Amino acid sequence: MVEQLVSNAALLLAGFYIISLVYKEPITKELSTNRKIGIGVWAGLLGFALMLFGIPISNNVIVDLRHIPIIMVGFYGGPIPAIVSAIIIVASRFLLSVSNAAVMAAVVMLLIGIITAVLSKRLEKYKIWGVFVLNIIASGLVVINLHLILASEPNYWFNMFMFVSIALVIGAISAGLMSNMIKSKQLFQKYEQDSTLDYLTKLSNVRQFDEKINHVMDDGSRQVTLMLIDIDYFKNINDTYGHDAGDAILKQLAIILKGNTADGSEAFRNGGEEFSIVLLDCFIDEGNYFAEKIRKETEEYDFRIPDGQTVKITISIGVSSCTDGASTSEGLFKAADEALYKAKLTGRNRVCVADRI
């Protein structure tokens, strides 16, 4: 029995490794409902595979580690994958045989799914120990069920001792493996996000700006308008109120800019106090209107800094369009940059449109 349980455990761990390759996202309670259902289906199929390689210890009675996938996906993914996996395991058990033992095992698996669904949120703060507690409860239910059926069988207590021991050890190993996979995926997502987003404002960074502007200009099928935006006298703000205040203003301005983009248009932080917005399917007159709207909204906004004060700022904006003689991304950017320079040179807090050619 020990060798067969170890083989069952190896299959279980291999199943968790495979799912880490298939699903690029970490298994968390923040997943979409469809993702959670998919995780539950996978765990249910893994439980069925464990049954196929289970240990028959009496007529129509199989011992295996099918409860562990329910616990794992329920603890980390929440109630939906726990219940879905339990239902699939219950249904698949009847594919192997239909008997009183199968019915009792089905009831136990459903109970494990329900208990995991109910307790997972409360136990998540205990991390791996929370999984251990669920595993003890699940193993206890399995042993009680088997006791009702097999109490008179020879070596019953020895077999149950070995089952519980291996189940708890493999459960702990599985929890550690799952936890490490989740952390690794979350760390990868963070690195991936950091490579595309500005750390302070959470807008797309200058690298993404270059990719976006080059892509839409090379495509040539859409009308592109570019706005370059610069905060007026930003150095004075940092000198007067401190860099924390400057950072707070940058973050609040980013919210204003993001709120004025839609339908494929996107706001970027190009560096320092300079931002940009790429407007798609937008002609120069409409771009000028949006720029003026943003300028006015910024001028009227009360920017709150860390010491509780409110600060007023203004911005200057240069606008260019691919219909104004700029047939390349470099030409589009240069035209907008020259318009921005003109806005600053002629008094700031204004929108200037690139000269039409």
N, C-alpha and C positions, 0 to 999 in steps of 0.2 A: 504493500500500500504506500509506503514512504516514497519509493522510486516513482510510482505513478503520480503521486501528489506533486513531487518535484517537477515532473514532466509537465503537469498541468500548470504549475507556477511559471515554468519557462515559456509556455505558450501565452500565458497572461502578460508577462513582461514584454514579449515580442509584439503582442497586440498593441500595447501602449506605445511602443517605439514606432510602430508602423503608423499609428494615428498622428504621431508628432511630425511625420514626414508628409502625410496627406493634408493635414490642416495647418496652414501657415499661421493662423491666429492662435493665441493661447486659449485654453479652455477656462473661461471665467463666466461669472454671472452677468457680465455686460454684453455677451454675445447676442446676436439677433435671435428671435424665436426660431426661425428656420435653421439657423446654425445649431441651436440647442437640440432641436428635433433630430438633425443629422447626427450629432454626437450621441444622442440616445440610441438611435438605430444602430450605429457602429458598436456601442457598448453591448446592446442586445445580441447582435451577431457574434460578438466575441464571447459572450456568455454561452451561446449555443455551441460554438466551437469547443469551449471548455467541457460542455456536457458530452460532446462526441468523443472526447478523449478522457472522460471521467472514469471513476473506479466503481464498477459494479460490486457491491458488497453483499447483495442479497437479490432475490427475485424482484425485478422492477425498481430497485433502489440504487441510485447513483450518487456518489460523493464527488464533489469537485469544488472549484473556487468561483463559481458563477456569480456569487453575491458581490465579489470585489469590484467588478466593473460598474455595478449599480452604485456602490458607495463612492467610487472615484469620481464618476461623472456627476453624481448628485452633489457631492461635497464641493467640487470646484465649479460646476456649471449650474447648480440650482435644481429646483423641483422638476422642471420639464424633462431634462435628460434622465433623471432618476426614474420618473414614472414611465417614460417611453421605453427605456431599457428593461425595466421590470416586466412590462407588458409583453415585449418581444420574447424575453426569456421564458415567461410563463407559456406563451403560445407555442414556442419551439419545443418546450418540454413534452408537450402532448404529441409532437411528431415522432418522438422516440417510443413512447408507450402511453396507453391510457389505462390508469389504474388508480386505486385509492392512494397509493404512494405518490403518484404524479399529481393528484389533486392537492394533497397535503403540501407537497413541495411548491406547488403553484401559489397556495395561500401564503406560505412563508416568504416567497420572493416578492409578492405584492406588499406584504407587511414591511419587508426591508426597504422596498422602494418608497413607501409612504413615510416610514420613519426617517429615512434619509432626507426626503423632501422637506419634512417638517423641521428637522434638527440642523440641517446643513448651515443655515444662516446663523443660528445661535452658536454653533461650534466652530465657525470659521476662524474666530480670533485665536483659537488654540492650535491652529495650523495642523501639523502632522498628528498631534495628540487628539485632535478632533476626529480625524480619520480613524485613529486607533479605538476611540470610544465607539464609533459606529460599527467598526469591525467586531468588537467584543459583543455588541448587541446582536449583530447579524449572526455571528458564529453561535451565540447562545440559542437563538431561535432555531438554527439548523440542528443543533444538538438535541434540543427538546423534541423537535419533530422526529428525528431519527430514534430517539429514545422510545417514543410512542410506538414505533414500528419494529425496532430491532433490539430492544432491551435484553432479550433472552439469547441473542446471538453470541457465540464464543468470541472472545477478544474484543467485545464491544467497547469497553471503556478504554482499552489501549488504542483502538482505532480512533475513538473520539478524541483522545488526548493528542494523538499525532495530527489529526485533522485540525484541531483548534490551534495547536502550536504552529503548524506550517501556515495556516490561514493568517494568523496574527503577524508572523514574520514577513510573509509575502505581502500582506497588506501594508505593513510599514515600509517595505522596500518600494512598493508601487507608489505609495504616497510621496516618498522621497523623490522617486523618478519623475512623477507628475509635477511636483513642486519645482524641480530643477528645470523641467521642460518649459513650464509656464514662465519662470523667471528669465530663462534664456530668450524665449520669444518676445517677452515684454522688453528686454534690454535691446534686442535687435530692432524692434519697432521704434524704440526711443532713438537709437542711432540713426535709423532710417528717417525718422521725423526731423531730427536735428540737422540732417544733411539737406533738408528742403525748406525748413521753417526758420524764421528769425527767432532767436531764443527769447527775446524780450516781448515783442508784439504778437508773436505767433502768426504773423503774416508770412507768405512765401518770401524766401530770401532772394538775393540778387542772382544767385545761380539759377533759380527757377524762373526769374524774370528773363534772363538771357535765353533760356530754353523756350519759354512761352513766346517771346517776341520773334525769335528766329523761326519757330514752327509755324506761327500764323502768317508770317510774311512769306516764307518759302511756299506755303500752301497756295497762297494767292487767290483763294476763292472767297475770302471774306473781307469786308470793309473793316479796317483797323484804325482806331484812334488811340493815341497815347497821351496820357497826362503825366507830367513830371511835377512833383509837389515838394516844396521846401518850406520849413518853418522859419518865419522871419525872426531874426535876432535871437536865435536859440542859444547862442553862447551866453548872452546876457541873462537868460533864464537860469542856466546852470550856475553862473557866477553869483546871481542874486539869491536863488533859493536852494541851490545844491543839486548834485547829480541825481539824487533820489527823486527830487521833484521833476527833473527833466525826464527821467525814465517813466514816471507816472503819466506825464503829458504825452509822451510817445505812445504809450499803451492806449490811452483814451482816444488819441487821434486815429490810431489804427482801427478802433471800433467804429468810428465815424466813417472812415474810408471803406471798410468792409461792408458797412450797411448801405453803401451806395453802389454796390456791384451786384450783378445778377446775370443769368443767362450766358455763362461762359466767360464773362468779364472777371477780372481778378485784380486785387490790390497787392502790392509788394512793398517791402522795406528795402530800399537799395543801399542803405547804409547811413549811419549818423542820423541826421534829421531829414533825410531825403526819402521820399516815397514815390511810388508810381502806380498808375492804374492803366491796365490795358482793356480797352472797350472794344468788343466785337460787334460787327454789324451796326456800326455807329458812324455817322458822317460827322464832319468837323463842326457844323453848327450845333448838332445835338451834343457833341462832346464839350463844346464851349458852354452850353446850358448846364450840363452836369457839373463841370468844373466850377462855374459860378455858384451853383447850388451848394457844393461842398465848401467853397470859400466862405460863403455867408453863414452856413451852419457852424463852421469852425469859429468864425468871428463872434458868434452869439453864444457859443457854448461856455459854460463855467467849468474849467478844468480844475479838479480837486487834487491838491498835492498832499504828501504825507502828514504835514503839520496841521491839516484841516483848512488851510486857506484855499480860496478859489483864485485862479489866475486866468487872465484873458490872453489869448495868442492870436496871431494872424498867420496866414500862409500865402505864398505866391505860387502860381501854377502856370506852366507852359503846356500848350496843347498843339499836337500835330496830327495829321492824318495821312494815310497812304495815298490819298488822291491829290495831295498837295505837293507833288514832285518827289515824294519819298518812296521809291520803289524797293528799297532794301531796309532791313532792320536798322542798319547803321545810319542810313539817311533819315529814317523816322525818328530815331533817338536824337540825332544831331539837331533836327528841326525843332523838336520839343525842348531840347536843352537851350537852344538859342532863344526860344520864346520865353523860357523861364528866366534866363539872364535879363531879357528885356523887361519882364515884370518886376524884377528886383531893382533894375537900374532906374525905372520910372516911378519908384515910390513904394514898392511892395504892397502886400494885401490886395493883389489884383490878379486877374487872369489875362494872359496874352496868348494869342493864337499865332502859330507860325505863318510867316509870309507865304502867300499863295504864289505858285509858279505857273 
